[in-house]
């Protein structure tokens, strides 16, 4: 107990700030936001709620096995807000149980929209619902567990910051659970990141979250980082109900290193599917490489025009451009392929790299030049890459062969 409390408060203020909690009435009425409410044992809240005052509430315990707040009452809410809203809520080393039918742990709204809700070393055990947190700035879970029942947390309203749940374990949920672990409530918008590395075993019909792209207006702010996700103990990264409204390739997503869900592979490819002659009007003059270019596997990219790959995000910025082309032309002429980009920040075109090759005589076949390389390229939002070609020896036309490709992979 000493180490926990002295971390939270300077020793000179320790005794004056400590409020032992052994019964529900110790958390009744208007609580003091300058105090540390120490949960001393298992406290049955019964039908009583705890109002988080406008100045906030800080509570903690000895450890999650000893310090518990619980209620078995139906239709009960453990934490509520006063008229005008609550301040920040900080909790550590406490187990919460809200096991009555249609009961919930939270039904709170931030007073100003600049509040935080934080849990450290916390267990949510056999909760019928974690309830709703509305109009808070940010949330943080560090070393938390959800065991049993249906522990859905609803995030509601406008969040100016984000939510992070790390070292998070979710197990033994009710078989009939259909709501997600994290749920988007009415008007939910999160301006910063939602990040989790959750280790979760979902029941048959429950998603991890039901977030949609509209909930996250900024690029790459839904981060799934080294999660382990199973459903009834089995891994199925193609399960469409894990994140039913958001895909790994959506602009809001940046999912890396996960097991049991698809990862975000930012980049894409553009491949020649119909050949066409590129007309050369002047020696050494660069023109766009003709043909029908078909884009595929685009994540955070689109194809605004034939042969172009445009970055719609801002994470990552660094890419490897892979060039694989075979160009037919006149024997012994020299052809240069140029990888070029549009720099949207300067409204200008930039040459990234040139490669020059001779057109070789192919006995019994078409005379061709071979181009293959990889090269670093930096693409910010709305920058795009494409190919140009020039004949260094004359004005003979050239033709890019089928399956020539530009591939962009994030570094």
N, C-alpha and C positions, 0 to 999 in steps of 0.2 A: 504494500500500500504506500509506503513511504516514497519509493522511487517514482511511482506513477504521479502522485500528487506534487512532489517537488519538481517534476518535469513541467507540470501544468502551471504552478504558481511559485514565485519566489518564497523562500523559507520564512521570511519575516512576515508574510501575509498568510501563511498556511493555516494557522488555527482560526484566524478571524474569517477566513473564506470557506472553511469546510462545513458542510451541512450533512450530517449522517442521515441516511434514509433507511428506515427499517419497516415502515408501514405506509400505506397509500396516503394517509393524511399528511405525511411529511412533504408530499408533492401537490398538495391542494392549494387552491387560491392563487393569488398573484405571487409568482416566484421572483427571487432576487437575481438579476442578471449578473451581479458581481460575485455570486457565490458558486462554489463547486459542490454539486449534489452527489454525495458518495453513496452508491447503492450497496448497502451492507447486508448481503444475504439475498434470499428470494423474496421479493415483495409482490404480493397479490394486489393488483390494482382494482379488481372487482369491476364495479360499474363506473368507477371514477376515471375521468380523463385528466391529462396533464396539459395545461395551457402554456405554450411557449411564448413568453412575453415579447414585447416589441424590442427590448434590449438584448434578446437572445437567451439561450439556456445551455449550460455546460454541465454534463453529468458523466460519471465514470464509476468503475468498480475495481475490485481486487483482481478478479479474473473472470472469464466467461463461464466457468463452472460454478462459482460462488455467487456472483452478482447478477441477479436476474430481475427483470420486470415482466410480469405476465398477467394475462386475464383470460378466463375461459368463458366470459359472458358473451351472449349473442348480441349482434348489432352494436358492438362497442368500438369506440375509437380511442386509442391510447393518447395520441398527441394532437392537439387542436390549436387554432389561432384565435386571438382576441379580435374584436372589431378593429379594423385598421391594419391587421396583419402582424406577423411574427418577425423576430430577428433571426439571427443565425442559430443553428443547432449543432452542437459538437458532442460526440459521445465516444467513449473508449472503454474497452474491457467489460462489456455488458452483453448479456443474452436477452433478446426480446422474443416474447411469445404472445401471439394474439390469435387464439385458437377457436374462439366462438364463431358460430355460423354468421356469415355476412359481416364480420368484424374487420377492422383495418388498423394498422399501426399508425399511419399518418393521415391527416386531412388538414394540411397547413398551406398558407399562402404568405409569400414574402411581403413585408411592409413597404419596401421601397424598390424591390427588384435587384437590390445589391447584397442580398443575403447569401450565406453558404450553409450547406448541410453536409456534415462530415461524420464518418464512422471509422474508427480504428479498432482492430482486434475485436470484431463484433460477430455474434451469431444471431441470425434470424431463424428461430426454430418453431416449426409447426404454426406458421402464420397463415391465416385464411387470406390475407392480403397485406402487402406493405403500404397500401393506400396511395395517396396523391400528394405530390409536392408541386406547388404552383408558384410561378413567377419568382423563382430563386435565381441568383446569378450563377452559382456553380455547385457541384456536388462532388464528393470524394469518398470512395470506399477503399480502405487499405486493410488487407488480411481480414476478409469477411467471408461468411458462409451462410448459405440458405439451405436449410434442411427441412424437408417435409412440407406437406400441404400445397398451397398455391401462392407462393410469395411474389406476386406481381407488384412491381413499383411503377406507378404512373407519373410521368413527367408532363406537366401541364403549363401552358402559357409561354411567355417570352423569357428565355434564358440568355442573358448577355454574355455569359461565359460558357463553360462546358461541364461534362460529367466524366469522372474517371473511376473505374472499378478495377483495381489491380490486386493480384494474389487473391482471386475470388473463386470460391468453390460452391457448386450447386449440385445437390444430390437428393435422392429419395423423395422426389416430388409426387404428388397425387396422380394416379394413373389417368384420371379423368380431366386433368388440367388442360384447358384450351387457350387461356390467355397467355401472352408472352411474359418472359422474365422482366423485360423493360417494355413499357407501353407508352405510346404517344397519346397524350390527353388532348383535350380541346385547345386549339390555338397554339400547339407546341411548336416553337421555333428555337433552335439552339445555334447561336452565332459562332461558338468556338467548338472544340472537338468533343466527341463522345469516344472514349477509349476504354477498351477492356482486354484483359488476357484471360478471361474466364475459363475455368475447367468445369464444364456443365454436362450433365446427363439429363436430357429432356425426355418427358413422357411422350406417348404416341402422337399427340396432337398439338403440343405446345411449341410456339416459336421461341427463338432467343429474343428477338424484338420485332415490332411491327412498324418500325420507322420507315418513312418514305423520303424520296429526294427532297420534297418540298419542306420537310422539317429541318433541313440543313442547307442553308443558302450558300455556304462557302465551300469551295472545292476541297476534297480530301479530308473532311472533318469527321467522318465516321471511321474510326480506326479499330480494327480487330487485329491484335498483335500477339501471335503465338498462342492463340486459343486452342483448347482441346474440346471438341463438341461431339457428343454421341447422342443417339436416341435409343433408349432402352438398351444401352450398352454397346450399340453397333455404330460404326462410322459409316456415314453416307454423305460425301461432300456434294452430291447432286440432289440432296433432299430440298425441294423447293419451299418447304414450310419452315425452314430454320430462320430465314429472313424473307418473308413472303413479299414484301413491298420494296425491297432494295437488293440490287445485285452487285457482285464484286466489281463489275465494270462501270457502274454508275459514277457520275462525276463526284458525288458526295463520298464515295467509298475509297478507302485505301487499306486493304486487308493483306497482311503479310505474315508468312511463317506459320500459318494455321493448319491444324489437323482436324478434318471433319467438316470443312467448309471451303468453298473456292477462294483462291487468293486473287488479288488484283495484279494483273500483269500489264502495266501501263505501256502503251505503244500500239503497234499494229503493222499491217503489211498492205502493200499495193502491188498487184500482180497483173501483167499483161495477159489478157484473155482473148483479145482480137488484135491481130497484126494490122499495121497501117504504115504506109510509106511516109517518112519524114522528108519534106522537101527542103533541099539546101539551095539557097539563092545566092550565097556569097561564101567564098573561102574564109574560114576562121570565124564565121558569124554563128553565134550560139542561138539555137531555137529549141522550143519545147519538144521533147521526144514523143512522137506520135504513137497512137495505138489506144485501145480501150483498156484502161487501168481499173481493175476491180479491187476495192478495199475489203479487208477481212480482219477479224480478231481485233477490232478497234476498242481500246479502253482508254478513256479520257482523250480520245482523238476522233476527228471526223475527216471527211473528204470533201472539201468545199468545191473542188473542181477536179476534172479528170487528171489523174496522176499526182495529186497533192495530198499530203497528210498533215493535218493541222492539230496542234496541241490546244485542247480546250481547258486544261487545268494549269496548275503551277507546281505540282509535286509528282515526280521529280522534274528537275530542269535538264538533267544530263542524260543523254542517250547515246547509244551506239547505232549508227546507221550502217546497215549491211546492204551492199550493192551486189546484185547478181544479174548480169545482162549478157546476152549474145546479140550482136548487131551485124546484120548482113550489109555488105557494101561492095565496092569495086576493089578487086585485088590490088594489093600494095599501097592503097591509100591509107592515111593515118586518121583515126577517129578519136576525138576527145569527148568523154562523158563528164559532165559537170554536175555535182551535187550542189544544189542551190537552196537558199531559204529566204523567206520573207521575215524580216525583223519588224514586228508590229510596233515595238517601242520607238523605233526611229523612222518608221514608214519607208523602209528601203529594202532592196534585195542585197543579199550577201552571198558571195561564193564561199562554199565550205571546203570543197576539194575537187580537183581535176584528176582524171586518169586518162592517159593516151595509149592507144594500142593500134598496131597495124592490122589491116584486113588480110587474113591469111588465105592462101589458095588451098581449098579443100577438094582434092581429086574426087570427081564423081558427086560432089555435093555443092552446097551454097558456100560462097566465100564469106567468112565471118571474122569479126574481132571479138575477143572474150574479155569481159570486165568483171572483176570480183575483188572486193575489199571490204573492210569495215573501218569506220572513221567516227571519231567523237563529234557530237553536235549538241549544242545547247539550245533548247526550245522553251521559251516562256509562253505565257498564255497568248493565243491567237497567232503565234508564229507557225509557219508551215514550210515543209520541205518538198522538193520535186527535182526532176532531172531535166537537163538540157544537153544538147549534143552539137558538135561542130565537126566539119570536114576540114582537116588541116592541109589537104593536098589538092583540093579543087571544089567543084560544085556538084559532084555526084551524090545522088540521094542515098539514104540509108533506111534500113527497116529493123526495128527491134523485134526479136523473135519471141514467140509464145513463152510464157512462164518467167520472163524477166521480172525482177522484183526489187522493190525498195522495202526494207524491213527496219522498223525502229523499235529498239528494246531499251527500257529504262536501265540505267546503271546503278 
